[in-house]
Amino acid sequence: MHSLPFLPRTARALLIATLLAALLSACGSVSSMMPSAKPVAAMPARWFAPLPGEGALAHDGQIASLADWWRQQQDPVLLVLIDAAQAASSSISAARSRIAQANAERLAAAGALRPTVDAGVSAQRRSAFPPFPGGNVYQGSVQASWEIDVFGANRMALDAAQRRAQGAEASWHEARVSVAAETANQYYAFRACRRLLVLAEADVTSRAEIARLTELAANAGFQSAANAALTRASVADGRSQVTALRAQCDVDVKALVMLTGLDERDLRTQLEGVSVALPLPAPVPLTELPAATLAQRPDVYAAAQQVAAASSEVGSAEARRYPRLSLSGSIGRNRFETADGNFNLSSWTVGPVAFSLPIFDSNRRRANVAAAAARYEEAASGYHAVVRRAVREVEESLVNLDSIAARSNDAQIAIDGYTASFDAARLRYQLGLSSLIELEEARRSKLAAETGLVTLQRERVAAWIALYRAAGGGWQSPANTGRASADAAP
């Protein structure tokens, strides 16, 4: 069968050449309409805040060290709490659901590139209709159709789905890192509270001893009743602080129960053996170049994938403005049962090859392109915002660590000095050479210095956790993972 028989051979050749030229020009226009799929964010050439260790690269900036950072703390209770919190987290569960959704959408987009095959079976009885006799008709057929992706609309839709699936996996890791950091912060807040409680209880014991001695001296006439009353008030004030700290520690336990989903009695049993001293966390591996560090962050990678997906969607929407080419065919088997006899008939068709050219759609396709372009601009803007936030989080963590390191030595000197002053004031008071007011002022200064040191230690742990989270939590992008595998291969 000849195509387009109503046209002369020269006209048919000219028409085919014109269609091919239109297809090629449309392909070029689709690629030119697509925005950049690789966003470029402005970032500093290096970190402005000093790196830990006076600019030395902790662990030479190895991401593998960061991935195992929690285990480097050598705290089995912390690992148990993090595992339980990640298993119970609704945000991680939601991120896992988004991965499944993105993978399903990716499979659906991949299916659009392949032919579709449908099978059908039917049966009917019909009356006689000359020249066809009446009887039963049974039909079975298999039909196939395929839209040839000439301009890449379906391929670009698949690329967008793949980008979103990769971004969803990165977001899942980001959720895990966030839950781990939140749990660790709450755990160390509980330990800091326990440390403050120990200091407060020791302070109450000291106040009670001073009050006992003052009461004996007042009964013997060597101290005034006012001094005895002042020491009793001091003891009551100390007990009040202990009660408040105990309540705060209980609140911290409740928060850990909520995060981990563990039974409170089992959790308290595990926390009983935990040291009250706050640790010095292992250093976080961090490279001097911001680009290398930000490449380790899953949120930056996910935002970049959103930009790439939006770029592909712009190209897909643009490609749908151009002609479409499709091919279909079928294979069938028919059985006829009549009074005159039975007979079977097989049939098959190839085609039609359909070529459709959009002419008028009330600007619907053009509007779809404009909407896709607007979504691309939104994704690009979001990517730049994520990068700026990432730079800020790393810089803030480095500033805090540098400040804490500078204050730590002074805080220890303050404790040593206030402790010596309090011991001397207590001795002078016991010898009758100092007033009770001087003793209580020395006590408050000593307690404030001890509290300040614990708070500083808590800030140091929180700053290391923040830097761990800001550096990506050990996640590696698929490109880095592939590069690491290639390097490890013989």
Secondary structure, DSSP 8 states (H G I E B T S, - for coil): --SSTTS-HHHHHHHHHHHHHHHHHHHHHHHHHS--SS------SS-SS--TTTT--GGGG-HHHHHTHHHHT--HHHHHHHHHHHHH-HHHHHHHHHHHHHHHHHHHHHHTTS-EEEEEEEEEEE--BTTB--EEEEEEEEEEEEEE-SS-HHHHHHHHHHHHHHHHHHHHHHHHHHHHHHHHHHHHHHHHHHHHHHHHHHHHHHHHHHHHHHHHHHHTTSS-HHHHHHHHHHHHHHHHHHHHHHHHHHHHHHHHHHHH---HHHHHHHHHTS-SS----------SSHHHHHTT-HHHHHHHHHHHHHHHHHHHHHHTTS-EEEEEEEEEEEEEEETTEEEEEEEEEEEEEEEE----STTHHHHHHHHHHHHHHHHHHHHHHHHHHHHHHHHHHHHHHHHHHHHHHHHHHHHHHHHHHHHHHHHHHHTTSS-HHHHHHHHHHHHHHHHHHHHHHHHHHHHHHHHHHHTTTT---HHHHHHHHHHH--
